Amino acid sequence: FFFQAEDGIRDDLVTGVQTCALPISAGLQHLVLVDLANPADVAAMRAESDRRLAGLPGVRRYVSGTPVDTGRPEVSADYDLAILVEFGSVDDYRAWLGSPEHRELVSTWKPRWSRATIVDFAP
């Protein structure tokens, strides 16, 4: 959804009303930070997650990655794999959670996690 905003600029050099499109987001961000019992499994879990989850209906944006050493001690890097999924709505998120692809991925990989932190937040 987009919202048209009028800025009301009018003078002898500008004709008409200037508009800009501003996104309206009522979406949800879903962040999963996983530690695997065997860190050698990171590439396999990432590849399977990317293949199964990224293109599902309702997903606006999907990204996965591993920690980056930025030299900043205050930045957490105590996880093996991060997955961030953006949804257009809570209903899209709930449908994604119940999808066979998500359920199968979790049932396959959850037993291999040593720890997971899951955070859902609104932008």
C-alpha positions as YAML, in Angstrom:
chain: A
units: angstrom
residues:
- id: 1
  name: PHE
  ca: [0.00, 0.00, 0.00]
- id: 2
  name: PHE
  ca: [1.17, 3.50, -0.73]
- id: 3
  name: PHE
  ca: [-0.02, 6.87, 0.45]
- id: 4
  name: GLN
  ca: [0.16, 10.00, -1.72]
- id: 5
  name: ALA
  ca: [1.27, 13.06, 0.22]
- id: 6
  name: GLU
  ca: [0.85, 16.59, -1.08]
- id: 7
  name: ASP
  ca: [3.54, 19.01, -0.03]
- id: 8
  name: GLY
  ca: [1.70, 22.14, -1.19]
- id: 9
  name: ILE
  ca: [4.73, 23.78, -2.82]
- id: 10
  name: ARG
  ca: [3.53, 26.51, -5.15]
- id: 11
  name: ASP
  ca: [5.43, 29.43, -6.58]
- id: 12
  name: ASP
  ca: [6.19, 30.90, -9.99]
- id: 13
  name: LEU
  ca: [8.79, 28.16, -10.72]
- id: 14
  name: VAL
  ca: [6.65, 25.20, -9.70]
- id: 15
  name: THR
  ca: [3.39, 24.29, -11.35]
- id: 16
  name: GLY
  ca: [0.91, 21.85, -9.88]
- id: 17
  name: VAL
  ca: [1.20, 20.04, -6.61]
- id: 18
  name: GLN
  ca: [4.30, 17.99, -5.84]
- id: 19
  name: THR
  ca: [3.58, 14.49, -4.59]
- id: 20
  name: CYS
  ca: [5.62, 11.67, -3.16]
- id: 21
  name: ALA
  ca: [4.79, 8.05, -2.47]
- id: 22
  name: LEU
  ca: [5.40, 7.01, 1.13]
- id: 23
  name: PRO
  ca: [5.12, 3.35, 2.09]
- id: 24
  name: ILE
  ca: [2.59, 2.40, 4.72]
- id: 25
  name: SER
  ca: [3.80, -0.62, 6.61]
- id: 26
  name: ALA
  ca: [1.69, -2.60, 9.02]
- id: 27
  name: GLY
  ca: [4.06, -5.52, 8.61]
- id: 28
  name: LEU
  ca: [5.97, -7.77, 10.90]
- id: 29
  name: GLN
  ca: [9.65, -8.70, 11.11]
- id: 30
  name: HIS
  ca: [10.56, -12.24, 12.22]
- id: 31
  name: LEU
  ca: [14.15, -12.71, 13.38]
- id: 32
  name: VAL
  ca: [15.62, -16.11, 14.26]
- id: 33
  name: LEU
  ca: [19.13, -16.48, 15.68]
- id: 34
  name: VAL
  ca: [20.25, -20.11, 15.84]
- id: 35
  name: ASP
  ca: [23.17, -21.91, 17.42]
- id: 36
  name: LEU
  ca: [23.64, -25.36, 15.97]
- id: 37
  name: ALA
  ca: [24.96, -28.28, 18.01]
- id: 38
  name: ASN
  ca: [27.35, -28.92, 15.12]
- id: 39
  name: PRO
  ca: [28.54, -25.63, 13.56]
- id: 40
  name: ALA
  ca: [29.52, -27.59, 10.44]
- id: 41
  name: ASP
  ca: [25.75, -27.80, 9.69]
- id: 42
  name: VAL
  ca: [25.39, -24.03, 9.16]
- id: 43
  name: ALA
  ca: [25.77, -24.08, 5.37]
- id: 44
  name: ALA
  ca: [23.26, -26.92, 5.00]
- id: 45
  name: MET
  ca: [20.65, -25.30, 7.27]
- id: 46
  name: ARG
  ca: [21.09, -21.96, 5.52]
- id: 47
  name: ALA
  ca: [20.74, -23.48, 2.05]
- id: 48
  name: GLU
  ca: [17.63, -25.44, 3.02]
- id: 49
  name: SER
  ca: [16.07, -22.43, 4.77]
- id: 50
  name: ASP
  ca: [16.73, -20.22, 1.75]
- id: 51
  name: ARG
  ca: [15.27, -22.81, -0.63]
- id: 52
  name: ARG
  ca: [12.14, -23.57, 1.42]
- id: 53
  name: LEU
  ca: [11.21, -20.23, 2.99]
- id: 54
  name: ALA
  ca: [12.22, -17.27, 0.85]
- id: 55
  name: GLY
  ca: [9.58, -17.54, -1.88]
- id: 56
  name: LEU
  ca: [6.55, -18.47, 0.19]
- id: 57
  name: PRO
  ca: [3.38, -16.36, -0.14]
- id: 58
  name: GLY
  ca: [3.27, -13.37, 2.18]
- id: 59
  name: VAL
  ca: [7.05, -12.97, 2.41]
- id: 60
  name: ARG
  ca: [8.05, -9.42, 1.45]
- id: 61
  name: ARG
  ca: [11.75, -9.88, 2.14]
- id: 62
  name: TYR
  ca: [13.95, -12.75, 3.26]
- id: 63
  name: VAL
  ca: [17.62, -12.73, 4.18]
- id: 64
  name: SER
  ca: [19.88, -15.16, 5.98]
- id: 65
  name: GLY
  ca: [23.47, -14.81, 7.09]
- id: 66
  name: THR
  ca: [26.24, -15.57, 9.50]
- id: 67
  name: PRO
  ca: [27.96, -13.28, 12.01]
- id: 68
  name: VAL
  ca: [30.35, -10.61, 10.76]
- id: 69
  name: ASP
  ca: [33.28, -9.47, 12.88]
- id: 70
  name: THR
  ca: [33.05, -5.69, 12.78]
- id: 71
  name: GLY
  ca: [35.49, -5.19, 15.61]
- id: 72
  name: ARG
  ca: [32.72, -3.87, 17.87]
- id: 73
  name: PRO
  ca: [32.55, -5.84, 21.13]
- id: 74
  name: GLU
  ca: [29.04, -4.58, 21.88]
- id: 75
  name: VAL
  ca: [27.64, -6.28, 18.74]
- id: 76
  name: SER
  ca: [26.44, -9.80, 19.43]
- id: 77
  name: ALA
  ca: [27.98, -12.55, 17.34]
- id: 78
  name: ASP
  ca: [27.05, -15.47, 19.60]
- id: 79
  name: TYR
  ca: [24.93, -17.29, 17.03]
- id: 80
  name: ASP
  ca: [25.67, -19.44, 13.99]
- id: 81
  name: LEU
  ca: [22.87, -18.40, 11.62]
- id: 82
  name: ALA
  ca: [20.48, -15.45, 11.43]
- id: 83
  name: ILE
  ca: [17.26, -15.50, 9.42]
- id: 84
  name: LEU
  ca: [15.17, -12.35, 8.97]
- id: 85
  name: VAL
  ca: [11.78, -12.54, 7.27]
- id: 86
  name: GLU
  ca: [9.53, -9.54, 6.62]
- id: 87
  name: PHE
  ca: [5.78, -10.02, 6.21]
- id: 88
  name: GLY
  ca: [3.07, -7.66, 5.04]
- id: 89
  name: SER
  ca: [0.78, -8.54, 7.93]
- id: 90
  name: VAL
  ca: [0.38, -10.70, 10.99]
- id: 91
  name: ASP
  ca: [-2.02, -12.87, 8.96]
- id: 92
  name: ASP
  ca: [0.72, -13.45, 6.35]
- id: 93
  name: TYR
  ca: [3.10, -14.42, 9.16]
- id: 94
  name: ARG
  ca: [0.62, -16.85, 10.69]
- id: 95
  name: ALA
  ca: [-0.02, -18.48, 7.30]
- id: 96
  name: TRP
  ca: [3.75, -18.81, 6.77]
- id: 97
  name: LEU
  ca: [4.20, -20.42, 10.20]
- id: 98
  name: GLY
  ca: [1.57, -23.02, 9.32]
- id: 99
  name: SER
  ca: [2.91, -23.74, 5.84]
- id: 100
  name: PRO
  ca: [4.17, -27.28, 5.19]
- id: 101
  name: GLU
  ca: [7.56, -25.88, 4.10]
- id: 102
  name: HIS
  ca: [8.09, -24.04, 7.40]
- id: 103
  name: ARG
  ca: [6.83, -26.93, 9.53]
- id: 104
  name: GLU
  ca: [9.06, -29.46, 7.74]
- id: 105
  name: LEU
  ca: [12.10, -27.21, 8.03]
- id: 106
  name: VAL
  ca: [11.57, -26.71, 11.76]
- id: 107
  name: SER
  ca: [10.93, -30.42, 12.41]
- id: 108
  name: THR
  ca: [14.15, -31.29, 10.53]
- id: 109
  name: TRP
  ca: [16.44, -28.68, 12.05]
- id: 110
  name: LYS
  ca: [15.11, -27.89, 15.55]
- id: 111
  name: PRO
  ca: [16.56, -31.10, 17.04]
- id: 112
  name: ARG
  ca: [19.98, -29.91, 15.80]
- id: 113
  name: TRP
  ca: [19.77, -26.52, 17.52]
- id: 114
  name: SER
  ca: [21.62, -26.02, 20.76]
- id: 115
  name: ARG
  ca: [19.83, -22.70, 21.23]
- id: 116
  name: ALA
  ca: [17.54, -20.34, 19.34]
- id: 117
  name: THR
  ca: [16.36, -16.82, 19.95]
- id: 118
  name: ILE
  ca: [13.22, -15.77, 18.07]
- id: 119
  name: VAL
  ca: [12.04, -12.17, 17.99]
- id: 120
  name: ASP
  ca: [8.95, -10.78, 16.27]
- id: 121
  name: PHE
  ca: [8.60, -7.01, 15.98]
- id: 122
  name: ALA
  ca: [6.76, -4.30, 14.08]
- id: 123
  name: PRO
  ca: [8.73, -1.78, 12.01]
...
